[in-house]
Amino acid sequence: MPSAMAATDYERYIRTDELLALQKPAEELSCHDELQFQIVHQVAELWMKLCTHEVHEVAALLTADAPGRATTALRRIARIQTLLLHQLDLLDTMSPKAYMTVRAGLGRGSGQESPGFRTMLKLPGDVLWPAFEAFLARRGLGLRDIYEQPEENHELYALCEGMVDYDQLLQTWRQRHLMLVYRIIGAGTPSLKGKPSDLLAQGMKTRFFPRLWAVRDELFADWSERMLAKGADTGYHG
């Protein structure tokens, strides 16, 4: 019998044999949609691993006083997060019946247990914000300085907004995931972690960089006060 073809350099580098063996073989699938379900979640873990890698790079660049390069890295992270968000669209094509079949094999496993997701929730407070605060302290600047004069502090303003993008996209991903839960199991069916509606309300309160959101409140409060002193009604006062 002819010998099997040797693996190509590409296959060895990407480790395709191991990678493609991580999914159930066709004969063991509980239903047709299970392969898609596994792949979407496995790929999500890879994207989140890459996000983690890049966030640590942003922190290192801030420590090295390289805000421009840190902003470039944040733009890459935003693209990865966008891929994470859009790949959930694939699961919209899964029927509730197919999910029930997969659910029986998944046991009590939950996406909330995802190691990549748990890491991404910790990265803002544990890695990014401490590096950012130390960077600002070395520059002798505060967020109000940057946001009151964004043109004069353009590089740092872009950096701050890149961090807001990370925060916003992470919140959006959580909301999109819960909308997927609504679509598959309904709005009233409790998941393993509680009712989706309760989880959505809880997640909506999360701010991963609260100071970057609070500075907007401060700016508008001060502006509204100044405008009211001039007799102008901005519509933003309490």
Summary of the structure (lengths in Angstrom):
residues: 238
radius of gyration: 22.8
end to end distance: 83.1
largest distance: 92.1
contacts: 620
relative contact order: 0.10
helix: 74%
strand: 1%
